[in-house]
Every structure is written in C-alpha cells, then in structure tokens.
C-alpha cells in the first residue's frame, strides 16, 4: 500500500517514513502543502498522513482541495492541535481519522491499518480463497494453516491482488501501489518479486496457481480459488 507523509519537520518526517517502510508500506514524503497536492495529482496513494501546520499551504486547505476531486482517498490528520474543536474541524472537512501529537507510533500504524482495511468489503481482517488465508491485521499468509514466509514486498503484492480479486491488475498499477517514488521501475525488481512470491506459494498449493497473469494485461487471483465469503 502506498502512503504519502506530509510533514515539514524533517526529523519527524524521516522517522515516520522509515517506520512505515518497516511495516511494509511504500512511502513518499512531502515537505509542504503545495508539494503534497502535486504528488497526489501524480500518484495513486492509498492513504495520506497529513500535518496541519504546513508551509505554502496549510493542511486544512490541502484537505479541502483534495476532497473537491477525490472523495475516496483516506486522510489521517497528524497534528499538534489537540483541542476537540480542531479534531471536529478536521473530521468535518473530510479527514477519515485524527491523531494528535505527541503520539505512539504503534497507535499510528494501527489506525492506518484500520483505515486501509476498509478497502475490503468484508469486515473481518482474514480473507480466504480455498485453503489460502491472508490476514491484514497480522500481515501474514497461511496455506492449510501453515505460515508462508514472505518478504514485506511479496506480502504487499499479494494483499493488493486480494483487494482487487475481481479484476486484472496491470504491472504498472501494482508498481504504483507497492513501490515508492524512489524505486527503480526500470529494473527487474518487479518480476523478481512476483516470481519469488509465486514459487513460495507453489510449495504449499501444489499444481494450482493462486496468481495468474494475462500477457499484456496484468495479474489476477485465479478464479478456481473461490472466495469463501461469497458462499
């Protein structure tokens, strides 16, 4: 999942970006409000962590501009403004959540995870395709109750495919959501991660393939793996 961190205090920005990357997120930084809007126009972010006291354009104005054209982008305000009135104003302006500083990073990540989980139709954090289970809360995958050891990048690829299991996802879309803007998209990294993920799953699944691809179109979750939640 791709996250934009909008924070002008450089040490905090760096800590937020590094911390979220350790949890497997693709993260881009923005130093001010105008840069944030420019990046949001370019990249398909899944969530924005937004400070309010920003140079060039304050966070509240950024949020209002975003909501004019993008109702679905999840925005979590992270601000030193801790008064109830500030929180109400932020939520009324279109924020999905509001966390005041100082904060505990684990709480921030839990709130981000909760917001991103809403992308799934089902409320449970466990998503099943036959004998394959993906747990968005624990960030793990099991087959027949056996844990599949995946890298953070491999898990993120599979999670995004699960979230879009009713359609074909192009390689470009996967890259945009799973890699950050500093990634070398012209390298062989994407295919290496996809092939590694498929090989690891094959050890548990056998002849069946969970991930298939159509040349020139993209990747998808195989139809033969029926979603238990539709039964």
N, C-alpha and C positions, 0 to 999 in steps of 0.2 A: 504494500500500500504506500502511496506517495503523499508525503506531508510537507507543507510549507510552514516554516517557522519565521514569523515576522517579529523581530526583536532588535532594537537599536543598541542595547547594552551588549557589547561584544563578548564578554566573558560568559554571560548567561546564554547568549545565542549559541556559542560554541558548546557549552555544557548540554543544552537542550538537543542540539543536532547530534552530538556524539552519543548521548544517552538513548535517543530514539533509534539511532542506527544499530546500537547493541541489541535492541529488541526486534530488529529485522525490518524496520521501516526504511524506505528510500526518502531522504530528507534534503530539501533545498532551503537555504537561508535568504531572508530579505532584510535589509537594514533600515528601510523606511517605508512609508505608506505608498508612495508612488511606485517604487520598485515592486512592492507586493502586487499591486494591480497589474503591472506589466507581466509579471510571472504567471499570475492567474489567467491572463489572456492567452498565454502561450502553452502552458502545461495543464493536463487534466488532473489536478490534485484531488485526492480523496478527502483531505481534511486540512484546515489551516489553523495553526496556533497563533493567535493574534494579540499582541500588546496594544494598549490604547494610547499611551504617551509616546507617539512616534514623530520624527521629524518629517517635514514636507507635506504630510497628510496624516492626521490622527487616525487611530484605529477605528473609531466610531464612523468616521466618514468613509473609510475603506470598506467597512461592513455594509454601509448603506449603498455604496456603489456596486458592490458585489451582488447584493440582493436585487438590484434592478434587472439583472440579466441572468443570475444564477441562483435559483431558489434551493437547489439540491445540495450545493457544496456545504459540507459540515464545517462549522467555525466554532472553535473553542477560544474564548477570550481568556488571556492570562495577564492579569493586571494588578498593580499595587493599589488600585482603587478598590477598597474593600467594603465601602458603605452599601447598605441594602439598596439605596436608590440607584447607585451605579450598576449594580447587578441587574436590577429591574430594567434599567435603560438599555443595557446591553442585550438582554434577552428579548426585550420588546423590539429592538432594532433588527433582530434576526439571528442572533447567536444561538447555537444549539446547546452551549454549556458555558459556564463562567467559573473560573478558579482564580482566587485572589492570591497574591504574593504576600509573604513567603509561602512556599508550598513544598510538599514532599513529592519527589519525582515519581515514586511508585503510584501515588494517587493520580498524578497527571496521566501517566501511561494507562492506568485502569480506566480513566474517563475517556481517553482517546479510543481505547479498545472497545468500550461500550458504545461509543458513537459509531464506530466503523462496523460493529456487529449488526447495526440496524439495517445494513445493506441487505442482509439475509432476510428472506420472508419469514422463516420460522424463528421463534423466539429463543429456542434452545441454542446453546453455543456449539453443540455437537451435531455435525452434518454427515449423513450416512449415504453411501452408494454401495449397496450389497454388503460385502464384508470390509469395506474401506470406510474408516471414520476419520473425520477432520474436526479437531477441537480448536475453535478460535480463541477460547479463553486460555487454554494451556499451550497453544501454538504447537500442537503435535498431531501426528498422523499414525493411526494403527490399522493393521490388517489382521483380521481374526484375533483381535485383542493383543497382537504383537506390535510393539512400537517400531516404526520405521525411522531410522536415524537420518534426518535430513539437515542440510545446512539451512541457514535463515533465508537465503535467496531461493533455494529449492522449495521451501515451505511457502514462501510468498507467491511463487509462481502457481503452485497447486491451489492455494487459497483463492487467488484471483480467478482461476478457472472454475473452481467450485461456485464462486459468486456469480459467474456468468455461464452456468452449465447449460443453459437453453439455447446457446448460440455459439458460433465460431468466433474466436478471439484472434485477431491478427498478431503477428510477431511485434509489429510496431506498437500496438496498444499495450501488450504485455510489458514491453520495454519501458514505455512511458509511465506505467503504474508501479513497476517493481524496481526500476533503476532510478537514480537521481541524475541531476543535470550534469554532474561531473563525470559520469560514466562514459567510457569509450564505446559508443554504439556501433562503431565500425569494426570492433574486434570480434573474435569468435566466442566471446564470453557467453552470449545468449544460448547458442546451440550447445555449448559445453554443459551449461546448467540444465537445459531441457533433457539432453541425452542422459546425463547423470541421474536426474530425477526419475526418468522412465526405467532405467536399469535397476535402481534401488526398489522401485515398486514391483518390478517384474520378479524379483526374488521371492516376493510374498504372494503375488497374484497368480503367477504361472503363465499360462498361454494367453489369458485375457490381457488386453491393454486398457488401462484406465484413461490414458491420454492418447488421443489420435490427432492426426493433422491432415489437412487437405492442402495439397501443394498450391501455392499462390494465394491461399485464403487465410489459413491460420490453424489454430489448435482448439480442441474441444474435448469435453468429457464424453467418453463413449456411451452411446445410447443403451447398450446392453447392461450398463450399471444403473439399474432403476433406482430412483430416489425414494427411500422408504417413507419420506414424509408425505408423498403423494398417494400412498396406499390408504 
